[in-house]
Amino acid sequence: MGFLSRLFCRPAAQQVQDQAVLIYLDGQGLPDEVYADCDLMTLEDKLEQALRSGNLGVVDGNEVGPGEVTIFLYGADAEAMVRGIEPVLREYPLCRGARVVVRRGSPGSEQREFLVAD
């Protein structure tokens, strides 16, 4: 591969990021100690580590609203991403009761939802 190709061409794994996992966190209804002890940055780091360890995708930021926080994950296989992050969702207290949308394609594609158990 030439010098310019290395500069301007992305690896194929990074080009196909059209499936998504959207995590909707409860921004108000969890016990006060959860909000005191847990933070969004730590959760995103844990999710990123889980995705990176399996080369599954990326955490692409968040959106903070008045009562809800959304974390955006993108990769080539949404179901594989969910399997990879499932331990984080189950173990990190900020994820209690979170709604998770698993979308198999661009917006408007087939999707399923589930709630993280309390």
Backbone as a chain_set.jsonl record, in Angstrom:
{"seq": "MGFLSRLFCRPAAQQVQDQAVLIYLDGQGLPDEVYADCDLMTLEDKLEQALRSGNLGVVDGNEVGPGEVTIFLYGADAEAMVRGIEPVLREYPLCRGARVVVRRGSPGSEQREFLVAD", "coords": {"N": [[0.851, -1.179, 0.0], [0.598, 2.205, -0.864], [2.117, 5.312, 0.253], [0.318, 7.565, 0.216], [-2.119, 6.215, 0.131], [-2.178, 5.038, 2.638], [-2.48, 7.304, 4.177], [-4.964, 8.422, 3.382], [-6.9, 6.437, 3.042], [-9.319, 4.564, 4.715], [-9.368, 1.714, 6.881], [-11.281, -1.199, 5.973], [-12.962, -2.138, 8.046], [-13.599, 0.149, 9.472], [-15.127, 1.562, 7.71], [-17.669, 0.444, 7.429], [-20.06, 1.179, 9.332], [-22.78, 1.19, 9.852], [-24.779, 0.099, 11.437], [-26.528, 0.351, 14.564], [-26.498, 0.856, 18.128], [-28.446, 2.214, 20.509], [-28.469, 3.707, 23.595], [-30.59, 4.546, 26.104], [-30.531, 6.307, 28.919], [-31.861, 6.643, 32.221], [-32.259, 9.756, 33.455], [-33.161, 10.848, 35.837], [-34.694, 9.211, 37.589], [-33.334, 7.235, 39.077], [-31.828, 5.996, 42.158], [-30.395, 8.505, 44.314], [-27.751, 7.966, 45.117], [-26.701, 6.507, 43.006], [-26.359, 8.4, 40.977], [-24.534, 9.985, 42.305], [-22.334, 8.31, 42.623], [-21.696, 7.294, 40.107], [-20.749, 8.041, 36.718], [-21.197, 9.516, 33.464], [-18.965, 9.614, 31.74], [-17.257, 7.579, 32.696], [-18.905, 5.353, 32.206], [-19.087, 5.495, 29.37], [-16.385, 5.031, 28.766], [-16.105, 2.365, 29.665], [-17.912, 1.082, 27.939], [-16.659, 1.632, 25.488], [-14.243, 0.226, 25.827], [-15.231, -2.405, 25.917], [-16.307, -2.648, 23.339], [-14.027, -2.192, 21.775], [-12.371, -4.319, 22.519], [-13.425, -6.49, 21.175], [-13.323, -5.603, 18.607], [-15.7, -4.392, 17.662], [-17.094, -1.994, 17.252], [-17.792, 1.525, 17.763], [-18.053, 4.071, 20.317], [-19.96, 6.823, 19.813], [-20.474, 9.25, 21.02], [-22.797, 11.298, 22.966], [-26.051, 12.435, 23.984], [-27.478, 14.757, 26.02], [-30.422, 15.192, 27.669], [-33.317, 16.74, 29.29], [-34.445, 14.745, 30.996], [-33.289, 12.41, 30.296], [-30.539, 10.555, 28.995], [-28.794, 9.868, 26.056], [-26.75, 7.45, 24.591], [-24.693, 6.848, 21.852], [-23.84, 4.181, 19.815], [-21.972, 2.721, 17.208], [-21.478, 0.355, 14.589], [-20.536, -2.536, 12.583], [-22.17, -4.71, 13.117], [-24.926, -4.807, 14.916], [-26.111, -6.617, 16.731], [-23.914, -8.116, 17.596], [-22.517, -6.074, 18.862], [-24.241, -5.571, 21.038], [-24.043, -8.015, 22.424], [-21.362, -7.795, 23.153], [-21.318, -5.557, 24.872], [-23.064, -6.215, 26.852], [-22.299, -7.225, 29.514], [-21.396, -4.82, 30.701], [-23.722, -3.242, 30.643], [-25.335, -4.709, 32.414], [-23.892, -4.566, 34.805], [-23.087, -1.917, 35.468], [-24.285, 0.586, 37.521], [-25.595, 2.933, 36.569], [-26.888, 2.146, 34.325], [-29.229, 0.874, 35.012], [-32.504, -0.013, 34.302], [-32.332, 1.104, 31.794], [-33.275, 1.861, 28.426], [-32.698, 0.101, 25.519], [-31.999, 0.359, 22.162], [-31.684, -1.572, 19.347], [-30.492, -1.333, 16.278], [-30.55, -2.479, 13.012], [-29.168, -1.303, 10.703], [-29.345, 1.728, 8.714], [-31.018, 4.779, 9.905], [-34.48, 4.158, 10.32], [-34.411, 1.541, 9.61], [-34.948, -1.992, 10.342], [-35.493, -2.699, 13.768], [-35.023, -3.546, 17.25], [-36.061, -3.431, 20.697], [-35.051, -3.384, 24.139], [-35.233, -3.556, 27.741], [-32.896, -2.812, 30.279], [-32.447, -4.841, 33.021], [-33.42, -4.013, 36.357]], "CA": [[0.0, 0.0, 0.0], [1.403, 3.401, -0.985], [2.093, 6.305, 1.324], [-0.931, 8.334, 0.184], [-3.221, 5.314, 0.476], [-2.192, 4.891, 4.096], [-2.971, 8.551, 4.76], [-6.321, 8.807, 3.022], [-7.833, 5.309, 2.982], [-9.662, 3.951, 5.991], [-9.536, 0.265, 6.818], [-12.661, -1.597, 5.668], [-13.75, -2.282, 9.274], [-14.071, 1.453, 9.905], [-16.029, 2.13, 6.726], [-19.012, -0.102, 7.572], [-20.504, 1.479, 10.689], [-24.148, 1.657, 9.646], [-25.714, -0.428, 12.422], [-26.443, 1.186, 15.761], [-27.092, 0.542, 19.418], [-28.732, 3.467, 21.203], [-28.741, 3.426, 25.002], [-31.317, 5.655, 26.718], [-30.377, 6.218, 30.368], [-32.764, 7.427, 33.062], [-31.508, 10.875, 34.012], [-33.779, 11.408, 37.042], [-35.438, 8.296, 38.442], [-32.525, 6.283, 39.826], [-31.473, 6.497, 43.491], [-29.404, 9.589, 44.329], [-26.383, 7.45, 45.244], [-26.23, 6.084, 41.679], [-25.87, 9.6, 40.292], [-23.37, 10.481, 43.041], [-21.202, 7.386, 42.497], [-21.455, 6.898, 38.715], [-20.767, 9.163, 35.78], [-21.342, 9.189, 32.05], [-17.643, 9.409, 31.136], [-16.808, 6.239, 33.072], [-19.722, 4.406, 31.453], [-18.65, 5.506, 27.973], [-15.076, 4.362, 28.712], [-16.341, 0.926, 29.791], [-18.523, 0.637, 26.686], [-15.613, 1.706, 24.457], [-13.328, -0.902, 26.048], [-15.918, -3.637, 25.52], [-16.391, -2.661, 21.875], [-12.678, -2.274, 21.217], [-11.782, -5.641, 22.764], [-13.901, -7.4, 20.143], [-13.338, -4.876, 17.333], [-17.126, -4.427, 17.341], [-17.655, -0.704, 16.883], [-17.31, 2.712, 18.474], [-18.969, 4.97, 21.016], [-19.925, 8.033, 18.992], [-20.939, 10.405, 21.762], [-24.03, 11.235, 23.732], [-26.938, 13.601, 23.965], [-28.054, 14.908, 27.35], [-31.693, 15.909, 27.677], [-33.78, 17.082, 30.634], [-34.719, 13.591, 31.838], [-32.753, 11.213, 29.651], [-29.253, 10.658, 28.306], [-28.672, 8.875, 24.996], [-25.391, 7.128, 24.155], [-24.746, 6.336, 20.482], [-22.808, 3.218, 19.442], [-22.095, 2.341, 15.802], [-20.591, -0.71, 14.142], [-20.995, -3.329, 11.448], [-23.131, -5.729, 13.55], [-25.552, -4.318, 16.145], [-26.315, -7.723, 17.678], [-22.601, -8.416, 18.171], [-22.21, -4.996, 19.803], [-25.028, -5.8, 22.256], [-23.405, -9.125, 23.151], [-20.101, -7.31, 23.706], [-21.503, -4.573, 25.952], [-24.048, -6.712, 27.819], [-21.817, -7.21, 30.901], [-21.36, -3.431, 31.186], [-25.105, -2.828, 30.882], [-25.85, -5.404, 33.596], [-23.119, -4.307, 36.013], [-22.887, -0.509, 35.819], [-25.558, 1.037, 38.097], [-26.237, 3.989, 35.781], [-27.643, 1.492, 33.242], [-30.458, 0.257, 35.521], [-33.734, 0.433, 33.659], [-32.077, 1.767, 30.507], [-33.912, 1.328, 27.216], [-31.669, -0.115, 24.506], [-32.518, 0.157, 20.812], [-30.719, -2.278, 18.501], [-30.936, -1.028, 14.91], [-29.762, -3.23, 12.031], [-29.036, -0.529, 9.47], [-29.47, 3.176, 8.853], [-32.295, 5.16, 10.516], [-35.65, 3.64, 9.627], [-34.243, 0.102, 9.398], [-35.487, -2.894, 11.358], [-34.871, -2.552, 15.078], [-35.704, -4.121, 18.408], [-35.755, -2.726, 21.94], [-35.178, -4.12, 25.396], [-34.903, -2.799, 28.937], [-31.888, -3.405, 31.148], [-33.09, -5.183, 34.293], [-33.017, -3.24, 37.55]], "C": [[0.891, 1.235, 0.0], [1.212, 4.365, 0.172], [0.776, 7.072, 1.364], [-2.134, 7.47, 0.532], [-3.321, 5.134, 1.979], [-2.723, 6.144, 4.761], [-4.464, 8.753, 4.559], [-7.332, 7.67, 2.978], [-8.064, 4.759, 4.379], [-9.692, 2.439, 5.822], [-11.009, -0.08, 6.617], [-13.517, -1.687, 6.919], [-14.3, -0.943, 9.742], [-15.081, 2.05, 8.936], [-17.463, 1.656, 6.922], [-19.443, 0.058, 9.025], [-21.976, 1.858, 10.673], [-25.171, 1.05, 10.59], [-25.483, 0.296, 13.74], [-27.039, 0.501, 16.977], [-27.231, 1.879, 20.128], [-29.145, 3.127, 22.623], [-29.36, 4.675, 25.616], [-31.292, 5.463, 28.226], [-31.391, 7.107, 31.071], [-31.945, 8.525, 33.74], [-32.06, 11.429, 35.309], [-34.281, 10.377, 38.039], [-34.641, 7.276, 39.229], [-32.227, 6.846, 41.211], [-30.349, 7.537, 43.419], [-27.971, 9.071, 44.384], [-25.834, 6.95, 43.908], [-25.654, 7.281, 40.938], [-24.632, 10.169, 40.985], [-22.132, 9.625, 42.769], [-20.81, 7.06, 41.06], [-21.473, 8.12, 37.806], [-20.755, 8.66, 34.341], [-20.0, 8.876, 31.392], [-17.107, 8.012, 31.451], [-17.586, 5.18, 32.308], [-19.283, 4.347, 29.996], [-17.29, 4.827, 27.811], [-15.236, 2.845, 28.776], [-16.959, 0.354, 28.511], [-17.486, 0.601, 25.563], [-14.635, 0.544, 24.594], [-13.951, -2.213, 25.594], [-16.005, -3.746, 23.998], [-15.024, -2.871, 21.246], [-12.094, -3.674, 21.383], [-12.236, -6.671, 21.733], [-13.908, -6.794, 18.76], [-14.763, -4.793, 16.781], [-17.705, -3.106, 16.865], [-17.077, 0.404, 17.737], [-18.444, 3.372, 19.255], [-18.844, 6.305, 20.305], [-20.552, 9.231, 19.701], [-22.264, 10.184, 22.461], [-24.831, 12.506, 23.536], [-27.626, 13.647, 25.323], [-29.304, 15.763, 27.253], [-32.14, 16.156, 29.105], [-34.024, 15.869, 31.532], [-34.085, 12.314, 31.346], [-31.416, 11.535, 28.988], [-29.198, 9.538, 27.272], [-27.201, 8.705, 24.641], [-25.506, 6.423, 22.81], [-23.555, 5.42, 20.212], [-23.042, 2.812, 17.995], [-21.074, 1.272, 15.455], [-21.219, -1.487, 13.004], [-22.082, -4.327, 11.828], [-23.708, -5.336, 14.91], [-25.729, -5.428, 17.176], [-24.997, -8.117, 18.343], [-22.198, -7.334, 19.168], [-22.954, -5.209, 21.114], [-24.416, -6.931, 23.076], [-22.114, -8.655, 23.826], [-20.262, -6.369, 24.885], [-22.445, -5.065, 27.044], [-23.529, -6.751, 29.261], [-21.769, -5.799, 31.494], [-22.771, -2.967, 31.521], [-25.653, -3.454, 32.159], [-25.174, -4.939, 34.875], [-23.031, -2.836, 36.407], [-24.214, 0.092, 36.287], [-26.296, 2.104, 37.288], [-27.098, 3.409, 34.651], [-28.948, 0.852, 33.718], [-31.676, 0.855, 34.826], [-33.548, 1.117, 32.319], [-32.852, 1.075, 29.394], [-32.831, 1.259, 26.142], [-32.351, -0.414, 23.177], [-31.394, -0.442, 19.973], [-31.215, -2.138, 17.068], [-29.991, -1.662, 13.897], [-29.687, -2.496, 10.696], [-29.16, 0.952, 9.758], [-30.815, 3.517, 9.496], [-33.474, 4.713, 9.655], [-35.577, 2.144, 9.36], [-34.893, -0.683, 10.531], [-34.743, -2.691, 12.672], [-35.677, -3.303, 16.126], [-35.275, -3.328, 19.628], [-35.82, -3.696, 23.105], [-34.796, -3.189, 26.539], [-33.844, -3.551, 29.725], [-32.556, -3.634, 32.499], [-32.54, -4.326, 35.426], [-32.224, -4.096, 38.499]], "O": [[1.841, 1.31, 0.779], [0.273, 4.247, 0.959], [0.178, 7.217, 2.431], [-3.075, 7.95, 1.165], [-4.419, 5.083, 2.532], [-3.357, 6.057, 5.813], [-5.157, 9.206, 5.47], [-8.531, 7.932, 2.883], [-7.119, 4.52, 5.13], [-10.007, 1.938, 4.742], [-11.886, 0.67, 7.046], [-14.698, -1.345, 6.869], [-15.369, -0.901, 10.352], [-15.822, 2.96, 9.308], [-18.394, 2.397, 6.609], [-19.215, -0.828, 9.848], [-22.386, 2.758, 11.407], [-26.336, 1.447, 10.555], [-24.389, 0.794, 14.004], [-27.954, -0.317, 16.873], [-26.247, 2.591, 20.324], [-30.071, 2.343, 22.831], [-28.734, 5.734, 25.648], [-31.949, 4.566, 28.755], [-31.738, 8.183, 30.584], [-31.036, 8.233, 34.516], [-31.502, 12.385, 35.849], [-34.291, 10.651, 39.239], [-35.229, 6.511, 39.993], [-32.359, 8.051, 41.424], [-29.466, 7.453, 42.565], [-27.074, 9.655, 43.776], [-24.621, 6.969, 43.699], [-24.582, 7.188, 40.34], [-23.776, 10.766, 40.333], [-21.017, 10.142, 42.694], [-19.696, 6.594, 40.82], [-22.138, 9.114, 38.1], [-20.354, 7.532, 34.056], [-19.914, 7.964, 30.569], [-16.566, 7.339, 30.573], [-17.002, 4.216, 31.813], [-19.123, 3.258, 29.445], [-17.065, 4.123, 26.827], [-14.58, 2.12, 28.029], [-16.576, -0.724, 28.057], [-17.442, -0.35, 24.782], [-14.241, -0.058, 23.595], [-13.288, -3.037, 24.964], [-15.796, -4.822, 23.438], [-14.882, -3.639, 20.294], [-11.4, -4.166, 20.493], [-11.51, -7.624, 21.449], [-14.438, -7.395, 17.826], [-15.011, -5.079, 15.609], [-18.706, -3.095, 16.148], [-16.021, 0.254, 18.352], [-19.619, 3.253, 18.909], [-17.749, 6.858, 20.204], [-21.098, 10.123, 19.053], [-22.781, 9.07, 22.544], [-24.349, 13.503, 22.999], [-28.279, 12.685, 25.727], [-29.254, 16.911, 26.811], [-31.418, 15.818, 30.043], [-33.82, 15.97, 32.742], [-34.315, 11.246, 31.913], [-31.199, 12.639, 28.489], [-29.52, 8.39, 27.579], [-26.49, 9.685, 24.417], [-26.316, 5.51, 22.647], [-22.403, 5.828, 20.36], [-24.183, 2.584, 17.592], [-19.951, 1.279, 15.959], [-22.297, -1.143, 12.521], [-22.846, -4.757, 10.963], [-23.053, -5.511, 15.938], [-25.52, -5.203, 18.368], [-24.976, -8.419, 19.536], [-21.603, -7.635, 20.203], [-22.373, -5.048, 22.188], [-24.285, -6.813, 24.295], [-21.81, -9.072, 24.943], [-19.44, -6.375, 25.801], [-22.607, -4.393, 28.062], [-24.257, -6.343, 30.165], [-22.074, -5.614, 32.672], [-22.992, -2.363, 32.571], [-26.366, -2.79, 32.911], [-25.809, -4.914, 35.929], [-22.909, -2.539, 37.596], [-25.178, 0.106, 35.521], [-27.525, 2.157, 37.333], [-27.941, 4.109, 34.089], [-29.704, 0.334, 32.896], [-31.847, 2.073, 34.774], [-34.504, 1.657, 31.762], [-33.056, -0.139, 29.419], [-32.134, 2.242, 25.888], [-33.175, -1.324, 23.078], [-30.295, 0.108, 19.899], [-32.22, -2.737, 16.684], [-28.785, -1.416, 13.918], [-30.106, -3.032, 9.67], [-29.088, 1.379, 10.91], [-31.67, 2.641, 9.625], [-33.469, 4.867, 8.434], [-36.56, 1.539, 8.932], [-35.327, -0.12, 11.536], [-33.522, -2.533, 12.691], [-36.842, -3.646, 15.922], [-34.256, -2.638, 19.606], [-36.542, -4.692, 23.069], [-34.128, -2.174, 26.34], [-33.886, -4.778, 29.827], [-33.163, -2.719, 33.057], [-31.363, -3.967, 35.447], [-31.801, -3.62, 39.553]]}, "num_chains": 1, "name": "protein.A"}
